[in-house]
């Protein structure tokens, strides 16, 4: 596969040619990309003016976006079409549509910015896609509702959270095979999903520290989180959390992992240095994500169930207020400088902009699209549901 990727680099110059009259993005770090599930497009928001500057047509029910800054390419998974759209960000036009497995949703780009891993949640496979050659290189089976994924720093291993199981699958990327499984719960726990229990929550994600050394995998049914050495694949520690932990979210500085426990509506804060829970604070209903900013002194916990964002002071490890949102929030992203939080509001077709330091909504961007599902920025800490 590496030889194929190297050979494909010769075609990269062709992708970089800007079409006459096309609108180019001057600096990717200034833009927020929002997939709109019902209107089948991605809205582009300029953070300098907080306005929508473009809509990019994609496939049916786009779920997530990911950006390779190296190649100037954005990938968009189209769940209803079983495809991924590859967008040339120099022209804002699709350069390719790649057909994948059933219900592609979550994805991750390798550290080199060349290989895209996509979980086909409906068929238990992961597609490995070359962003250079714009094609599927391999499809790996043996997964159980593959959800979010994390590459190790070398890009040789891919850690896959199985929503339908109690373990993490490890994919050998060059060989395109499952190389092993890391137990997080006491057993494989596949029976509940096989029996049609849609409420069963296995592993949502393996969240890496910013340096890529450790991964944190919360197991919802077991109320535990495994700490994994991403270099060796060994489990370093297992932590008890609250009821039905969703997934871990890292602070930008990597000092803490923040885990919403949706079962008992609490939030666990774990030190990545001591690997211990240092605080457990009140949460809210159906927490979908956590973003941190203002020099990692503040955390914003998004509650889809209560249409609000909780604010946590990470210096005092205490609640610091809450912000009512004018719609149902999905997921959000904080700008790389940590000053503004963009939250997609799915029922309002808009995006709320929160002044992170002021702890208040500064504006609401209208005309984003139908059912905006999340927000993504190049160079920021991104995630999906």
Secondary structure as UniProt FT lines:
FT   HELIX           2..8
FT   HELIX           9..11
FT   HELIX           12..15
FT   TURN            20..21
FT   HELIX           28..30
FT   STRAND          31..36
FT   TURN            37..40
FT   STRAND          41..46
FT   TURN            47..50
FT   STRAND          51..57
FT   STRAND          62..68
FT   TURN            69..72
FT   STRAND          73..78
FT   TURN            79..82
FT   STRAND          83..88
FT   TURN            89..92
FT   STRAND          93..99
FT   TURN            102..103
FT   STRAND          104..109
FT   TURN            111..112
FT   STRAND          115..120
FT   TURN            121..124
FT   STRAND          125..130
FT   TURN            131..134
FT   STRAND          135..140
FT   STRAND          146..151
FT   TURN            153..154
FT   STRAND          157..162
FT   TURN            163..164
FT   STRAND          167..172
FT   TURN            173..176
FT   STRAND          177..183
FT   HELIX           191..194
FT   TURN            195..196
FT   TURN            198..199
FT   STRAND          203..208
FT   TURN            210..211
FT   STRAND          214..219
FT   TURN            220..223
FT   STRAND          224..229
FT   TURN            230..232
FT   STRAND          235..240
FT   TURN            243..244
FT   STRAND          245..250
FT   TURN            252..253
FT   STRAND          256..261
FT   TURN            262..265
FT   STRAND          266..271
FT   TURN            272..275
FT   STRAND          276..282
FT   STRAND          287..293
FT   TURN            294..297
FT   STRAND          298..303
FT   TURN            304..307
FT   STRAND          308..313
FT   TURN            314..317
FT   STRAND          318..324
FT   STRAND          329..334
FT   TURN            336..337
FT   STRAND          340..345
FT   TURN            346..349
FT   STRAND          350..355
FT   TURN            356..359
FT   STRAND          360..365
FT   TURN            378..379
//
